[in-house]
Amino acid sequence: MFTPKYVKAKEMADQGAFGRIYLVKQAEKHFGPHADWFWDVDRSGGGVFMDMGCHGALFCWWFLGRPPIRSVFCQMGTYVHADKTQGEDDSICIIEFDNNSVGVVENSWARRGGMHDRAEIYGEGGLTYADLHMGNALPTYSEYGYGYAVEKAPSTKGWTYPVYEELWNYGFPQEMRHFARCVRGLEQPIVTGNDGRVVMEILYAGYHSAGTGAKVPLPFRPKGVRRPIDLWRGNR
């Protein structure tokens, strides 16, 4: 909602550039979080789907105009980091909306090579791709390595894609400015508590879907669940 490329894509879609949108895809992938608590499902509640799937789910729902959600289907597994977490390190989530559009959310802590953050928009009259890094990167080769390329990149030897104006490209300053103006009463929040509730319902449904192997219709309001990930691990 603040990332410049994503905001521009939404602006074009709202102007009718792509006609009726039928598919929105968002992917956020890297090789794992910096802070140890993310790996601990007792503190985090889940793995990569809990960590970053919330971003992609909200993006798809927001981009399509917040339509009612019909169902959630999710697949996940722990493929690379089983030595440090009981949580999933890779997930794919398909969200079906009542307007016959689909959102696809891909997340990974298992992708080597640094951060990957990309959205794809498909309509009956056009499409657009928004890659947060490739359009703002310098293709670089180094035998020796150097200081910093991009978030989550563990090495700078060989081919790398150092990003400039990284924080601005993510939309962090824009987000903080909006927050400060809301606190001062100069703007109304563009994301509300209800948005967070809807995203949490998608996450719970996604874990339940991954555990049962079935689509989960919404609304989905499970009772007595201590951690979202229990809906996946408890049904395996």
C-alpha positions as a LaTeX table, in Angstrom:
\begin{tabular}{lrrr}
\hline
Residue & $x$ (\AA) & $y$ (\AA) & $z$ (\AA) \\
\hline
Met1 & 0.00 & 0.00 & 0.00 \\
Phe2 & 3.04 & 2.26 & 0.26 \\
Thr3 & 5.58 & 0.58 & $-2.03$ \\
Pro4 & 5.87 & 2.92 & $-5.05$ \\
Lys5 & 5.77 & 0.21 & $-7.74$ \\
Tyr6 & 2.80 & $-1.51$ & $-6.12$ \\
Val7 & 0.98 & 1.79 & $-5.66$ \\
Lys8 & 1.53 & 2.63 & $-9.35$ \\
Ala9 & 0.24 & $-0.79$ & $-10.43$ \\
Lys10 & $-2.90$ & $-0.25$ & $-8.33$ \\
Glu11 & $-3.37$ & 3.23 & $-9.81$ \\
Met12 & $-3.18$ & 1.84 & $-13.35$ \\
Ala13 & $-5.60$ & $-0.97$ & $-12.51$ \\
Asp14 & $-8.09$ & 1.49 & $-11.00$ \\
Gln15 & $-7.87$ & 3.54 & $-14.21$ \\
Gly16 & $-8.92$ & 0.47 & $-16.21$ \\
Ala17 & $-5.53$ & $-0.29$ & $-17.78$ \\
Phe18 & $-5.95$ & $-4.06$ & $-17.49$ \\
Gly19 & $-9.72$ & $-4.42$ & $-17.69$ \\
Arg20 & $-11.24$ & $-6.91$ & $-15.26$ \\
Ile21 & $-8.50$ & $-8.28$ & $-13.01$ \\
Tyr22 & $-8.68$ & $-12.06$ & $-12.69$ \\
Leu23 & $-5.33$ & $-12.88$ & $-11.07$ \\
Val24 & $-3.04$ & $-11.11$ & $-8.59$ \\
Lys25 & 0.21 & $-12.81$ & $-7.56$ \\
Gln26 & 2.60 & $-11.65$ & $-4.86$ \\
Ala27 & 5.86 & $-13.34$ & $-3.89$ \\
Glu28 & 8.19 & $-12.52$ & $-1.01$ \\
Lys29 & 11.16 & $-14.84$ & $-0.57$ \\
His30 & 14.61 & $-14.96$ & 1.07 \\
Phe31 & 16.75 & $-17.37$ & 3.08 \\
Gly32 & 15.31 & $-16.70$ & 6.51 \\
Pro33 & 14.72 & $-13.97$ & 9.09 \\
His34 & 17.40 & $-12.15$ & 11.06 \\
Ala35 & 15.87 & $-12.45$ & 14.55 \\
Asp36 & 15.89 & $-15.79$ & 16.37 \\
Trp37 & 12.30 & $-15.49$ & 17.65 \\
Phe38 & 10.91 & $-15.96$ & 14.13 \\
Trp39 & 12.19 & $-19.55$ & 14.14 \\
Asp40 & 10.46 & $-20.32$ & 17.46 \\
Val41 & 6.83 & $-21.21$ & 16.71 \\
Asp42 & 5.88 & $-20.77$ & 20.37 \\
Arg43 & 6.73 & $-17.09$ & 20.01 \\
Ser44 & 5.91 & $-16.51$ & 16.35 \\
Gly45 & 2.82 & $-18.71$ & 15.99 \\
Gly46 & 4.02 & $-20.10$ & 12.66 \\
Gly47 & 6.70 & $-20.03$ & 10.01 \\
Val48 & 7.12 & $-18.11$ & 6.78 \\
Phe49 & 3.38 & $-18.03$ & 6.02 \\
Met50 & 2.77 & $-16.29$ & 9.34 \\
Asp51 & 5.77 & $-14.00$ & 8.81 \\
Met52 & 5.23 & $-12.86$ & 5.23 \\
Gly53 & 2.03 & $-14.47$ & 3.98 \\
Cys54 & 0.15 & $-11.76$ & 5.84 \\
His55 & 1.74 & $-9.17$ & 3.52 \\
Gly56 & 0.79 & $-11.00$ & 0.33 \\
Ala57 & $-2.74$ & $-11.82$ & 1.49 \\
Leu58 & $-3.45$ & $-8.21$ & 2.38 \\
Phe59 & $-1.88$ & $-7.03$ & $-0.89$ \\
Cys60 & $-4.12$ & $-9.25$ & $-3.03$ \\
Trp61 & $-7.25$ & $-8.35$ & $-1.08$ \\
Trp62 & $-6.43$ & $-4.62$ & $-1.17$ \\
Phe63 & $-5.48$ & $-4.63$ & $-4.84$ \\
Leu64 & $-8.82$ & $-6.21$ & $-5.80$ \\
Gly65 & $-10.81$ & $-3.69$ & $-3.76$ \\
Arg66 & $-11.35$ & $-5.79$ & $-0.61$ \\
Pro67 & $-13.98$ & $-8.19$ & $-2.05$ \\
Pro68 & $-15.52$ & $-10.98$ & 0.06 \\
Ile69 & $-13.30$ & $-14.05$ & 0.28 \\
Arg70 & $-14.73$ & $-17.37$ & $-0.87$ \\
Ser71 & $-12.01$ & $-19.88$ & 0.06 \\
Val72 & $-8.37$ & $-20.43$ & 0.95 \\
Phe73 & $-6.15$ & $-23.31$ & $-0.20$ \\
Cys74 & $-2.58$ & $-23.63$ & 1.02 \\
Gln75 & 0.41 & $-25.96$ & 0.69 \\
Met76 & 3.47 & $-25.67$ & 2.93 \\
Gly77 & 6.47 & $-27.61$ & 4.15 \\
Thr78 & 9.80 & $-27.41$ & 5.96 \\
Tyr79 & 12.37 & $-28.13$ & 3.27 \\
Val80 & 15.64 & $-26.43$ & 4.28 \\
His81 & 15.56 & $-25.25$ & 7.90 \\
Ala82 & 14.24 & $-28.26$ & 9.83 \\
Asp83 & 17.36 & $-28.04$ & 12.01 \\
Lys84 & 16.23 & $-24.72$ & 13.48 \\
Thr85 & 12.42 & $-24.52$ & 13.27 \\
Gln86 & 9.25 & $-26.56$ & 13.46 \\
Gly87 & 7.62 & $-23.97$ & 11.24 \\
Glu88 & 7.17 & $-24.06$ & 7.50 \\
Asp89 & 9.94 & $-22.45$ & 5.44 \\
Asp90 & 8.03 & $-22.40$ & 2.14 \\
Ser91 & 4.35 & $-21.87$ & 1.37 \\
Ile92 & 1.94 & $-21.31$ & $-1.51$ \\
Cys93 & $-1.53$ & $-19.93$ & $-0.85$ \\
Ile94 & $-4.45$ & $-19.57$ & $-3.30$ \\
Ile95 & $-7.26$ & $-17.22$ & $-2.31$ \\
Glu96 & $-10.55$ & $-17.27$ & $-4.24$ \\
Phe97 & $-12.71$ & $-14.13$ & $-4.11$ \\
Asp98 & $-16.43$ & $-13.73$ & $-4.69$ \\
Asn99 & $-15.75$ & $-11.52$ & $-7.74$ \\
Asn100 & $-14.19$ & $-14.57$ & $-9.50$ \\
Ser101 & $-10.67$ & $-13.24$ & $-9.07$ \\
Val102 & $-7.81$ & $-15.24$ & $-7.59$ \\
Gly103 & $-4.87$ & $-14.25$ & $-5.39$ \\
Val104 & $-1.70$ & $-16.35$ & $-5.30$ \\
Val105 & 0.70 & $-15.71$ & $-2.42$ \\
Glu106 & 4.17 & $-17.33$ & $-2.48$ \\
Asn107 & 6.51 & $-17.09$ & 0.50 \\
Ser108 & 9.84 & $-18.67$ & 1.32 \\
Trp109 & 12.62 & $-18.72$ & 3.89 \\
Ala110 & 14.37 & $-21.30$ & 1.68 \\
Arg111 & 15.35 & $-19.11$ & $-1.29$ \\
Arg112 & 19.06 & $-18.43$ & $-1.54$ \\
Gly113 & 20.48 & $-15.31$ & $-3.19$ \\
Gly114 & 18.90 & $-12.51$ & $-1.19$ \\
Met115 & 15.51 & $-10.88$ & $-1.22$ \\
His116 & 12.89 & $-11.51$ & $-3.92$ \\
Asp117 & 9.78 & $-9.31$ & $-3.80$ \\
Arg118 & 7.48 & $-9.21$ & $-6.83$ \\
Ala119 & 3.85 & $-8.74$ & $-7.82$ \\
Glu120 & 2.13 & $-9.74$ & $-11.05$ \\
Ile121 & $-1.25$ & $-8.43$ & $-12.17$ \\
Tyr122 & $-3.31$ & $-10.09$ & $-14.91$ \\
Gly123 & $-6.50$ & $-8.72$ & $-16.44$ \\
Glu124 & $-8.56$ & $-9.53$ & $-19.51$ \\
Gly125 & $-7.12$ & $-6.41$ & $-21.16$ \\
Gly126 & $-3.52$ & $-6.33$ & $-19.98$ \\
Leu127 & $-0.94$ & $-7.14$ & $-17.34$ \\
Thr128 & 1.94 & $-5.66$ & $-15.38$ \\
Tyr129 & 4.91 & $-6.94$ & $-13.38$ \\
Ala130 & 6.29 & $-5.07$ & $-10.38$ \\
Asp131 & 9.69 & $-6.34$ & $-9.24$ \\
Leu132 & 10.90 & $-4.31$ & $-6.28$ \\
His133 & 14.58 & $-4.98$ & $-6.89$ \\
Met134 & 15.40 & $-5.68$ & $-10.51$ \\
Gly135 & 14.33 & $-2.24$ & $-11.70$ \\
Asn136 & 16.38 & $-0.56$ & $-9.01$ \\
Ala137 & 19.48 & $-2.71$ & $-9.02$ \\
Leu138 & 22.95 & $-2.60$ & $-10.52$ \\
Pro139 & 23.90 & $-5.98$ & $-12.07$ \\
Thr140 & 27.35 & $-6.50$ & $-10.55$ \\
Tyr141 & 30.06 & $-9.15$ & $-10.65$ \\
Ser142 & 32.80 & $-9.27$ & $-8.00$ \\
Glu143 & 35.51 & $-11.86$ & $-7.32$ \\
Tyr144 & 36.17 & $-10.28$ & $-3.94$ \\
Gly145 & 32.83 & $-9.22$ & $-2.51$ \\
Tyr146 & 31.90 & $-5.87$ & $-1.00$ \\
Gly147 & 29.89 & $-4.39$ & 1.85 \\
Tyr148 & 26.14 & $-4.59$ & 1.20 \\
Ala149 & 23.95 & $-5.52$ & $-1.76$ \\
Val150 & 20.38 & $-5.95$ & $-0.60$ \\
Glu151 & 18.45 & $-7.18$ & 2.42 \\
Lys152 & 18.96 & $-10.87$ & 3.26 \\
Ala153 & 21.83 & $-11.39$ & 0.77 \\
Pro154 & 24.46 & $-13.40$ & 2.71 \\
Ser155 & 27.32 & $-12.92$ & 0.22 \\
Thr156 & 28.43 & $-10.34$ & $-2.34$ \\
Lys157 & 30.84 & $-12.52$ & $-4.31$ \\
Gly158 & 29.99 & $-13.46$ & $-7.89$ \\
Trp159 & 26.90 & $-11.95$ & $-9.51$ \\
Thr160 & 24.83 & $-9.71$ & $-7.26$ \\
Tyr161 & 22.21 & $-7.00$ & $-7.68$ \\
Pro162 & 22.90 & $-4.19$ & $-5.21$ \\
Val163 & 19.85 & $-1.97$ & $-4.72$ \\
Tyr164 & 19.91 & 1.79 & $-4.26$ \\
Glu165 & 17.28 & 3.80 & $-2.35$ \\
Glu166 & 16.23 & 0.49 & $-0.83$ \\
Leu167 & 14.06 & 1.84 & 1.99 \\
Trp168 & 12.20 & 4.21 & $-0.34$ \\
Asn169 & 11.59 & 1.38 & $-2.83$ \\
Tyr170 & 10.03 & $-0.69$ & $-0.03$ \\
Gly171 & 7.82 & 2.24 & 0.95 \\
Phe172 & 9.03 & 2.49 & 4.55 \\
Pro173 & 9.41 & 6.31 & 4.72 \\
Gln174 & 6.00 & 6.74 & 3.07 \\
Glu175 & 4.44 & 4.36 & 5.58 \\
Met176 & 6.00 & 6.16 & 8.55 \\
Arg177 & 4.88 & 9.54 & 7.23 \\
His178 & 1.31 & 8.31 & 6.91 \\
Phe179 & 1.43 & 6.86 & 10.44 \\
Ala180 & 2.72 & 10.13 & 11.90 \\
Arg181 & 0.06 & 12.13 & 10.11 \\
Cys182 & $-2.64$ & 9.78 & 11.41 \\
Val183 & $-1.35$ & 10.24 & 14.96 \\
Arg184 & $-1.57$ & 14.03 & 14.46 \\
Gly185 & $-5.13$ & 13.72 & 13.14 \\
Leu186 & $-4.19$ & 14.88 & 9.64 \\
Glu187 & $-5.08$ & 11.64 & 7.82 \\
Gln188 & $-7.28$ & 8.60 & 8.33 \\
Pro189 & $-5.54$ & 5.19 & 8.45 \\
Ile190 & $-5.71$ & 3.41 & 5.10 \\
Val191 & $-5.29$ & 0.08 & 6.96 \\
Thr192 & $-7.68$ & $-0.65$ & 9.80 \\
Gly193 & $-8.10$ & $-3.21$ & 12.54 \\
Asn194 & $-10.65$ & $-4.99$ & 10.37 \\
Asp195 & $-7.99$ & $-5.45$ & 7.67 \\
Gly196 & $-5.83$ & $-7.19$ & 10.27 \\
Arg197 & $-8.73$ & $-9.41$ & 11.34 \\
Val198 & $-9.40$ & $-10.49$ & 7.75 \\
Val199 & $-5.72$ & $-11.28$ & 7.19 \\
Met200 & $-5.58$ & $-13.37$ & 10.38 \\
Glu201 & $-8.64$ & $-15.32$ & 9.21 \\
Ile202 & $-6.85$ & $-16.05$ & 5.93 \\
Leu203 & $-3.74$ & $-17.21$ & 7.81 \\
Tyr204 & $-5.72$ & $-19.54$ & 10.10 \\
Ala205 & $-7.61$ & $-20.91$ & 7.09 \\
Gly206 & $-4.33$ & $-21.38$ & 5.22 \\
Tyr207 & $-2.77$ & $-23.45$ & 7.99 \\
His208 & $-5.93$ & $-25.54$ & 8.28 \\
Ser209 & $-5.95$ & $-26.07$ & 4.52 \\
Ala210 & $-2.30$ & $-27.17$ & 4.51 \\
Gly211 & $-3.08$ & $-29.60$ & 7.32 \\
Thr212 & $-6.14$ & $-31.14$ & 5.72 \\
Gly213 & $-5.24$ & $-30.83$ & 2.04 \\
Ala214 & $-8.58$ & $-29.20$ & 1.27 \\
Lys215 & $-9.98$ & $-25.80$ & 0.42 \\
Val216 & $-11.27$ & $-23.95$ & 3.45 \\
Pro217 & $-14.38$ & $-21.81$ & 2.88 \\
Leu218 & $-14.64$ & $-18.50$ & 4.69 \\
Pro219 & $-15.75$ & $-17.40$ & 7.19 \\
Phe220 & $-13.42$ & $-19.62$ & 9.24 \\
Arg221 & $-13.48$ & $-19.13$ & 13.01 \\
Pro222 & $-11.81$ & $-22.10$ & 14.77 \\
Lys223 & $-12.11$ & $-22.36$ & 18.54 \\
Gly224 & $-9.43$ & $-23.15$ & 21.10 \\
Val225 & $-6.43$ & $-22.84$ & 18.78 \\
Arg226 & $-3.30$ & $-21.83$ & 20.73 \\
Arg227 & $-1.05$ & $-21.20$ & 17.70 \\
Pro228 & $-2.08$ & $-20.85$ & 14.04 \\
Ile229 & 0.55 & $-23.43$ & 13.06 \\
Asp230 & $-1.23$ & $-26.05$ & 15.21 \\
Leu231 & $-3.93$ & $-26.21$ & 12.52 \\
Trp232 & $-1.25$ & $-27.50$ & 10.15 \\
Arg233 & 0.94 & $-29.63$ & 12.41 \\
Gly234 & $-2.00$ & $-31.08$ & 14.35 \\
Asn235 & $-3.65$ & $-32.38$ & 11.17 \\
Arg236 & $-0.57$ & $-33.95$ & 9.56 \\
\hline
\end{tabular}
